[in-house]
Amino acid sequence: MATVPQSFANHARWHPIFHFFIAPVMLINFVVVFVGFIRNPGLAEGWWVVVMAAFVALIALVRLNPLKAQDRVIRLEEELRIERVLPAQLATRARALTPAQLVALRFASDAELENLVAQVLDGKITRPVEIKRSITQWRADTLRV
């Protein structure tokens, strides 16, 4: 089986067990419990709505908290790369980049990093999706979960 090189078009990471089983089951179960409460209001049914809301929130946190931790590591990696690759003056200015911008810049090759950072700092491109679309030499990140 051939491996397709990562690009903007295919870089989003889907975790099948989470995205196509756990999350949908929890959301559907919440809807079922809520509809049951509407049809037959009562303390027990209302409590199940609260419990299912807590489960949905828990599922969201189970996904989002590790992503935040990864973003912190990516931010540190990119700050180190910027210090190593960019001219000193631009590296100093790059401290103004937001964490989301740094996370998006991780896909840029060293060769195009200087130009992209300058464009972001000059306000020509600002949103992470714009940054990713501007990358021509994609540097894959296959470790993201």
SVG drawing of the C-alpha trace seen along z (x, -y; Angstrom):
<svg xmlns="http://www.w3.org/2000/svg" viewBox="-44 -44 65 46">
<polyline fill="none" stroke="black" stroke-width="0.4" points="0.0,0.0 1.5,-3.3 1.7,-6.1 0.4,-9.4 2.6,-12.4 1.0,-14.7 -0.3,-18.0 -2.8,-20.7 -5.6,-18.7 -5.0,-15.6 -3.2,-16.8 -6.3,-16.6 -5.9,-13.7 -9.0,-11.5 -8.9,-9.0 -11.6,-6.5 -12.5,-5.0 -13.0,-8.5 -14.4,-10.4 -16.6,-7.7 -17.7,-5.6 -17.2,-7.2 -18.2,-10.8 -21.3,-9.9 -22.5,-7.3 -22.2,-9.8 -24.0,-12.6 -26.8,-10.3 -27.2,-8.9 -27.5,-12.5 -30.2,-13.2 -32.1,-10.0 -31.9,-10.8 -33.0,-14.4 -36.0,-13.3 -36.9,-10.8 -36.9,-13.6 -39.1,-15.8 -41.6,-13.0 -41.6,-11.9 -40.3,-14.7 -39.2,-13.5 -36.4,-13.6 -34.7,-10.4 -35.0,-11.4 -33.7,-14.9 -30.8,-13.4 -29.8,-11.3 -29.8,-14.4 -27.3,-15.9 -25.2,-12.7 -25.1,-12.5 -24.2,-16.2 -21.3,-15.4 -20.2,-12.5 -20.3,-14.7 -18.2,-17.3 -15.8,-14.6 -15.4,-13.2 -14.6,-16.7 -12.0,-17.2 -10.5,-13.8 -9.9,-15.0 -9.0,-18.6 -6.6,-18.4 -4.0,-16.2 -4.2,-18.5 -3.5,-21.5 -0.5,-19.7 0.7,-18.9 0.3,-22.5 2.5,-23.6 5.2,-21.2 4.9,-22.3 5.1,-25.9 8.4,-25.2 9.8,-23.2 8.9,-26.0 10.4,-28.7 13.6,-26.7 13.5,-26.2 12.9,-29.9 15.9,-30.8 18.0,-28.3 16.8,-29.0 15.8,-32.7 18.0,-35.8 18.3,-37.2 16.2,-40.3 13.3,-38.3 13.6,-35.6 13.2,-38.4 10.1,-39.7 8.7,-36.2 8.1,-36.2 4.9,-38.1 3.5,-35.1 0.5,-33.5 0.5,-29.9 -2.0,-29.0 0.3,-30.7 3.3,-28.7 1.4,-25.5 0.4,-26.2 4.0,-27.1 5.2,-23.7 4.3,-22.4 6.6,-24.9 10.0,-23.7 13.0,-25.5 13.5,-27.0 10.2,-28.9 9.9,-29.6 11.6,-33.0 9.2,-34.3 6.1,-32.9 7.0,-34.3 7.7,-37.7 4.3,-37.6 2.5,-36.7 4.3,-39.4 3.5,-42.0 -0.2,-41.0 -0.4,-39.7 -1.5,-36.3 -2.7,-35.8 -5.1,-32.9 -3.7,-29.4 -5.6,-28.1 -4.2,-30.8 -0.7,-30.0 -1.1,-26.4 -2.5,-27.2 0.5,-29.4 3.0,-26.5 4.5,-25.1 7.0,-22.7 5.0,-20.8 6.8,-19.3 4.7,-16.4 3.7,-16.1 2.7,-12.4 3.0,-12.3 -0.1,-14.4 -2.9,-12.4"/>
</svg>
